[in-house]
Amino acid sequence: MDSDTLRCMSGGSERRRPEEAKDTEALHQRLVRSGFIEYDRVIFFSDAVFAIAITLLAINLRVPAGKFEALHALGDAYSNILGFAISFTVIAFFWVGHHAIFRYFVALDRTLIALNLLFLGTIAFLPYPTDLLSQSKADPAAVVFYASCGAAAGLAEAGIWVYATSQKRGLASDSAQPIRLFVLLRTLRIPAVFLVSIPVAVIYPRAA
């Protein structure tokens, strides 16, 4: 029997696996390709981390127990609501950016998956500095810590793009090369804002 007949008899399972590499080195470097379920699992996992991070932000918004006045409770929760709004916006921007850059990726290797996990780790961690910032009432140390976490997430996302679009790795489509610098600069906007806010936070925390 030829190889096509064997694949048909096995139920077509080969359709959902990465294309076999022509040599050992290629097999080692490229773990999954776009259009296969292994690639989709990385995307689904990434989206799940974003969703969980946003959910954790909302969990920090609590209604006081017992009797209370709504207006007074809203006043007390102002910093928490503001922290939620800021971090929700930040995470939403990161999600949009993550979705945009992955459109150009045609394959993933171990290093790219590791970089993506590093980025997702910074996203999953954001609810903690958000809560710290809300509870500390704009304490300079809390503002600097929050800005550092946000900058780390942005730099990690930029690292994903720079690594994946390197021509020698063959992980991105050819259409990524003409816009490589433009997308990088656009991705660096958020971490740049966070990094600039750090010295501002030291001098005037509320302005940051």
Sequence and secondary structure as in RCSB ss.txt:
>XXXX:A:sequence
MDSDTLRCMSGGSERRRPEEAKDTEALHQRLVRSGFIEYDRVIFFSDAVFAIAITLLAINLRVPAGKFEALHALG
DAYSNILGFAISFTVIAFFWVGHHAIFRYFVALDRTLIALNLLFLGTIAFLPYPTDLLSQSKADPAAVVFYASCG
AAAGLAEAGIWVYATSQKRGLASDSAQPIRLFVLLRTLRIPAVFLVSIPVAVIYPRAA
>XXXX:A:secstr
  HHHHHHHTTSGGGGS    SSHHHHHH  EETTSHHHHHHHHHHHHHHHHHHHHHHHT    SSS  HHHHHH
HTHHHHHHHHHHHHHHHHHHHHHHHHHTTB EE HHHHHHHHHHHHHHHHTHHHHHHHHHHTS HHHHHHHHHHH
HHHHHHHHHHHHHHT GGGT B GGGSTTHHHHHHHHTHHHHHHHHHHHHHHH GGG 
